[in-house]
């Protein structure tokens, strides 16, 4: 019946049904578009805060759209998937940004970013190699005001100890930080563990532990 209580013909009824379905589709499409725009603006905001190149934003946007097409966002927050896509893009483009650094500019917890990242990397077969600690060395050394000699020595420490299997299961940022600390001592440009920890965003305990392992592997006691 219509608003006046009159019976509605079956033709009119099916027309109204089609109209309602169409409005629903438009609403869903609009919401989907709005969500996508929000996700892309989040990627842009975080990429700016991290100071990463344009290419990283573009790769992150592609990863996010793929996750959307494969229905991987259902049951997850838009912010979480957008942040995970950006972290994955940094890794794909060889732009070293740690999970800690990404979490600092994100609106979601680090645990959620890590969990979502592992999920989309697996589902989209991103096949990302573990991050090489050497990638962090130039930036960390630069922020600490250390010389090229220290940077070179750090690379040597990482390469030699990695060959001995020391790197397996270790955080790449912590590993790089410890090697920088060791190299700064060996090159007489000493930095404190606290200074190195602050730049690398790791704990002093991590640096101490990795440093001990590295100097033992190098045979320096």
C-alpha positions in Angstrom: 0.0 0.0 0.0 1.1 3.6 -0.6 1.0 6.5 1.9 -2.8 6.9 1.4 -3.5 3.2 2.0 -4.2 2.4 -1.7 -3.0 -0.9 -3.1 0.2 -0.7 -5.2 0.3 -2.5 -8.6 2.9 -5.3 -8.9 4.6 -3.3 -11.7 4.8 -0.3 -9.4 6.0 -2.5 -6.6 8.9 -4.0 -8.7 9.8 -0.5 -9.9 10.1 0.7 -6.2 12.1 -2.4 -5.4 14.5 -1.7 -8.2 14.8 1.9 -7.1 15.5 0.8 -3.5 18.2 -1.6 -4.7 19.7 1.1 -6.9 19.8 3.5 -4.0 21.4 0.9 -1.8 24.1 0.2 -4.4 24.8 3.9 -4.7 25.1 4.2 -0.9 27.4 1.2 -0.7 29.5 2.5 -3.6 29.7 5.9 -2.0 30.7 4.5 1.3 33.4 2.3 -0.4 34.7 5.3 -2.3 34.8 7.4 0.9 36.6 4.7 2.7 39.1 4.3 -0.1 39.7 8.1 -0.2 40.2 8.1 3.6 42.7 5.2 3.3 44.7 7.0 0.6 44.7 10.3 2.5 46.0 8.3 5.6 48.8 6.8 3.5 49.7 10.3 2.2 49.7 11.8 5.7 51.9 9.0 7.2 54.3 9.0 4.1 54.8 12.8 4.6 55.5 12.4 8.3 58.0 9.6 7.5 59.6 11.7 4.7 59.4 8.8 2.2 59.5 9.3 -1.6 56.4 9.6 -3.8 57.1 6.1 -5.3 56.4 4.6 -1.8 53.0 6.2 -1.6 52.1 4.9 -5.0 53.2 1.4 -4.2 51.3 1.6 -0.8 48.1 2.7 -2.7 48.4 -0.2 -5.1 48.8 -2.7 -2.2 45.8 -1.2 -0.4 43.6 -1.4 -3.5 44.7 -5.0 -4.0 43.7 -5.8 -0.4 40.4 -4.1 -1.0 39.7 -6.0 -4.2 40.5 -9.3 -2.4 38.2 -8.4 0.4 41.0 -8.5 3.0 39.8 -5.4 4.8 36.6 -7.0 6.2 37.0 -7.3 9.9 40.0 -5.0 10.0 40.4 -1.3 10.5 40.9 0.9 7.4 43.8 2.6 9.3 45.4 -0.7 10.1 45.4 -1.9 6.5 46.5 1.5 5.2 49.5 1.5 7.6 50.4 -2.1 6.9 50.3 -1.3 3.1 52.7 1.7 3.7 55.1 -0.5 5.8 55.0 -3.1 3.0 55.7 -0.5 0.4 58.7 0.9 2.3 60.1 -2.6 2.3 59.4 -3.3 -1.3 61.0 0.0 -2.4 64.1 -0.5 -0.2 63.3 2.5 2.0 64.2 1.4 5.5 61.6 2.4 8.0 61.1 0.2 11.1 57.8 -0.9 12.4 58.4 1.4 15.4 58.9 4.4 13.2 55.7 3.6 11.2 53.7 3.1 14.4 54.8 6.5 15.7 52.9 8.3 12.8 50.0 5.8 12.7 46.6 6.0 14.4 46.7 2.3 15.3 48.8 0.2 17.7 52.1 -1.4 16.6 50.8 -4.9 17.3 47.8 -4.4 14.9 50.1 -3.0 12.2 52.5 -6.0 12.5 49.6 -8.5 12.5 47.8 -6.9 9.5 51.1 -6.6 7.6 51.8 -10.3 8.0 48.3 -11.2 6.9 48.2 -9.0 3.8 51.8 -10.0 2.8 50.8 -13.6 3.0 47.4 -13.2 1.2 48.8 -11.0 -1.6 52.0 -13.1 -1.9 54.1 -10.0 -1.5 57.1 -12.3 -0.8 59.1 -9.7 1.0 62.7 -10.5 2.0 63.8 -9.8 5.6 65.1 -6.3 5.9 68.9 -6.0 5.7 70.3 -4.1 8.7 72.8 -2.4 6.4 69.9 -0.4 4.9 69.6 1.6 8.2 73.3 2.4 8.6 73.7 5.5 6.4 70.7 7.2 8.0 71.6 6.3 11.6 75.2 7.3 11.2 74.2 10.6 9.6 71.8 11.4 12.5 74.6 10.6 15.0 77.1 12.8 13.1 79.5 9.8 12.6 82.2 9.7 9.9 82.3 7.6 6.7 84.9 5.5 8.4 82.5 4.4 11.1 79.8 3.7 8.5 82.2 1.5 6.6 83.3 -0.3 9.7 79.6 -0.9 10.7 78.9 -2.5 7.3 81.9 -4.8 7.8 80.7 -5.8 11.3 77.2 -6.6 10.0 78.5 -8.6 7.0 81.0 -10.6 9.0 78.6 -11.4 11.8 75.7 -12.1 9.5 77.8 -14.7 7.6 78.3 -16.5 11.0 74.5 -16.7 11.3 74.2 -14.1 14.0 71.4 -12.2 12.3 68.7 -14.9 12.3 65.6 -13.8 14.2 67.1 -10.5 15.3 65.5 -7.1 14.8 67.4 -5.3 11.9 67.3 -1.9 13.6 68.7 -3.3 16.9 71.4 -5.2 15.0 72.4 -2.1 13.0 72.4 0.0 16.1 74.7 -2.4 18.0 77.1 -2.5 15.0 77.2 1.3 14.9 78.0 1.4 18.6 80.8 -1.1 18.2 82.2 0.7 15.1 82.1 4.1 16.9 84.3 2.6 19.7 86.7 0.9 17.3 87.1 4.1 15.3 87.5 6.3 18.4 84.3 8.3 17.7 82.5 6.9 20.8 78.8 7.4 21.1 76.9 6.3 24.2 74.4 3.4 24.0 71.7 5.8 24.9 72.5 8.2 22.0 72.5 5.3 19.5 69.4 3.8 21.0 67.5 7.1 20.7 68.3 7.4 17.0 67.5 3.8 16.2 64.4 3.7 18.5 65.5 0.6 20.3 66.4 -0.1 23.9 69.9 0.1 25.4 69.4 -3.5 26.5 69.0 -4.5 22.9 72.2 -2.7 21.9 74.1 -4.2 24.8 73.0 -7.8 24.0 73.6 -7.5 20.2 76.9 -5.7 20.9 78.1 -8.6 23.1 77.2 -11.2 20.5 78.8 -9.2 17.7 82.2 -8.6 19.4 82.3 -12.3 20.5 81.6 -13.4 16.9 84.4 -11.0 15.7 86.8 -12.4 18.3 87.2 -8.9 20.0 87.0 -9.2 23.8 
